[in-house]
Amino acid sequence: MSRGPREGVRPAFRQWRADRPFWGGLLLALGGAEVLLTLKASLDVVLHVGMQGLAGYLLPVVMLLCGVLILFNPAQRLFYSVIGVLVSLGTWLTSNLGGFFVGLLLGVVGSCLAFGWLPDQEPRVGRRQRRKEARAAARTAPLPRERQTGQTA
């Protein structure tokens, strides 16, 4: 049974994900969605702290929009992440304590991840690989002149 066009979907998605701050944008968007959902929750426990007018709905929408824009326009990630962290912190006052802290934390962590993402960074090398390379370099490196002759200057 051949897979056909499905063979290229997963590698293509991995490449797309590697070219942008994927987790930062996703967490920021999820934080905005969570804050929006807690505003519409039909719970008797829902707190109404601060301004419940337009700002209560506007800030989570801006969080969601910044998260999506980080995913689809990574060149402007710094601007979107700064706006995202400020808006996320603003939901503390306007939207049920930032969606009961969950949306607030998701938004702040996602914005920080997007801000710190570096597009041209080399892939990380594991600890075992670094140790193996260091051992190989130590074996092939020539001894210093002092150790070869046994004399000190």
N, C-alpha and C positions, 0 to 999 in steps of 0.2 A: 504494500500500500504506500504510494508516494504522497508526500506532503505538499508538493507543488509550491504555490506562492506563499505558504505559511512559513517556509524555511527562512525567508528574508525579513519577516515581521519583527521577530525578537531582536536580531542584531541591529536592525534599522532603528528600533526604539532605543536600544542601548546607546547607539551613536548619538541620537537626538538628545537623550538624557545627559550624556557626557558633555555636550556642547553648551550647557546652560546650568544655572544653579537650581536644579530640579527640586531637591528636597526643601530648600529655602522657600521657593515659590509655592510648593504644594502645602507646606505647613502654614504659611501666611494665608493662603486661600482657605484652607480648612478652618483656621482660627476665625476668619471672617464669617464663614458659613455657620460655625458653631455659635457665635455671638448672635447672628441673625435668628437662628433656631431658638435660642433661649429667650429672645424677645417675644417670640410668638408662642412660647410654651403656655399651656393651659394649666399651670400648676398654681396652687394656692401659696406656694412658698416663694414664688417669683418676687424679687425685690424690685422696687421702683425707686432707685437712687438717682438723683440728679435730674438732668433735663430729659424728659421722655418724649419730646417732640421730634422734630426732624433730625436732630443730631443723633438720637438713639438709633435711627435706621441708617443715617448717612455714613457714619464711621465704619460700621461693619461692611457696608457695601464698598467703601473705599478700600478696606482691607482686602476684600475678595478681589476687587479689580486690580490692586497692586500685585497680589499673588499671581493672577493670571498674566498680567503684563510682564512680570519677571520671567515667567515660563516662556512667553512667546516673543519677548523683546529683551534678551539678556544684555544687550549693549547698554541699556539704561538702568541696569540693576541697582547701581548706587543710589540714584535718585528715588527709585521705587522703594528700596529697602529703608531709606531714611524716612520717607513719608509713611511707610508701613509701620515702623516702630513707633513713630509719634501718634499715629492713629490708633494703634493697638493700646498704647498707654492711655489714650483719651477715652477708650471704651470703659475704663475703670469708673469714670464718672457718669457716663451716659447710658450704659447698657448692662444693667444687672451685674455690676462689679466685674465687667469684662467677661461676661458669659460664665459667671461663677469661677473665675480665675483660669478656666481651661482655655477659652478663646484668647484671652490676654496672653497667656504663656505661649501658646502655639504661635501667635502673631509675632511676639518679641523674638522667640527662638528662630522662627522662619526668616524674619528680617535680618537677624544677625548672621545666619548662615548664608543668605544671599549677599550680604554686604562683604563677607569674608571670602567669597568664592573667587578663585583666580582662574581665568580661562586658559592660559597657556602653561599651566603647571604640569610638570612631568608626572607620570603615574607613580604612586607610592611604592616603595620597595619594602618588602616584609623584613622583619628582624632577622629571620633565618638567612635570607638572601644576603643581607648586609654582612652578617657574620661570616658566611661562606666566602664572600668577596674579600673581606678583610684577611681571612686566613690565607687565601690564595695569593693576595698581594704581599703578605708577610713572608711567604715561602719564596717568592720570586724576587723580592727586593734584595739588592746587594747589601752586605754588611758595611757599616761605617768603617772608615780607615783605621780608627783607634782600635776597634775590636779585631780587625784582621791581623795587625802586627802585635797586639798585646801591650802596646806602649801608650802612654798618655803624653800629651804635649805640655 
